[in-house]
Amino acid sequence: MIEVKGANGERLLFDGASVAKFRHDGLQEVARNPVSTYRSIDVRLRPGKRGRPDTYEVLLAMASFMSLTVGVDQKPQLDEFVAAIGGRSRPAVVDD
């Protein structure tokens, strides 16, 4: 299992067969899609302004769209997630 923790208690969980999005610190599952519906993933670096830290904006297109804002401290987990979910095609990872 690969878990990417985002801002505001949101997270993405990849268990090999599906991807689930949770809210409220993992207490509420809001979406679950089988891996077979994977279309693309887009990760963009958003530089912090006015003293705020840098973040990554993740947009995952499957049967439904899932988005997540991830802190730079979660970059290793995010890279692992992108490699695992996008193994069949090259995902777009952009460091603007």
C-alpha positions, 0 to 999 in steps of 0.5 A: 500500500502507498499512502500520500498525505495531503493538506487538510487531512486528505489522503490518497491510498493505492492498494494495488487494485484501486485508488481511494481518496479519504477526507477528515484524517482518513475517516471518510472515504469519498471516492474509490476507483479501480486501477483499470480506469487510470487515464493520467496523473498531473503533478505540478510544483506550486511555489510558496508565497509570503512565507508559505511552504512549497506544495505540489498540486496533484490531479489524478484522472480515473473513472472520476477526478481526484485532486490533492495538495501535497507538502514537499515533505511528502515528495518521496511518497508522491514519487512512489505513488506516481511510479506505481499508478502510472507504470503503464504510461509516462505521467506528467511531472512538472516542476514549474 
